[in-house]
Amino acid sequence: MSTQTVSAGPLRRVPVQGRSVARVQRMLDACAELIDEVGYDGLSTTLLAERAGVAIGSVYQFFPDKRAIVQALTLRNVEAYLAKLADRIPAGELTHWWDGVDGAIEEYIELHRSVPGFRTLHFGDVVDVHLIDPDRDNNAVIADHLADLLVRYHGAPDSAEFRFALVISVEAADALIKLAFRRHPDGDNTVLTEAKTFVRGYLQAFALV
């Protein structure tokens, strides 16, 4: 899941030249593979350099330590997820704005199934729950981004109550999806279905229509 650019985030220096960008992306790809294989505790900069096919000095040229590497990988995943929401929700022909919430849940499930390392890192659980905004945790930022899209494109109510309900919904869906993937490598479909049902029922109960 490589991208064309690299965000500053936890980087010691931001790569500008194409060769440097590609090298950093190889490091992040290697980090994702190793996280799946050995976990965060087993990860080391030496292992990462070997897997990425770069000198250890190249790792430290861009990252001060393994935590910064994992932060950068997590930020890449967050940005990819937000980009998917930005593409899917405005373009979607939704019957109701809560169908957009269903779409956000489906995209999150797909990250667990298709993105190396994501089941371990999620959106910063391991290293930094304030990766996007120092004053708010990552899930709250994502919920607010989702709210902006639903309000702008699908007539969702732009109120503090609505935004708070989406924060609760994101947290609940996050917990249930993690449970589904603990129960089955591809996600327990019964739990995943219940996650959607639970969130929709909660939003309806708050009369956010």
PyMOL commands that set and color helices and strands:
alter all, ss='L'
color gray80, all
select helices_A, chain A and resi 18-42+45-52+56-62+66-91+98-114+118-121+138-154+160-183+189-205
alter helices_A, ss='H'
color red, helices_A
deselect
rebuild
show_as cartoon
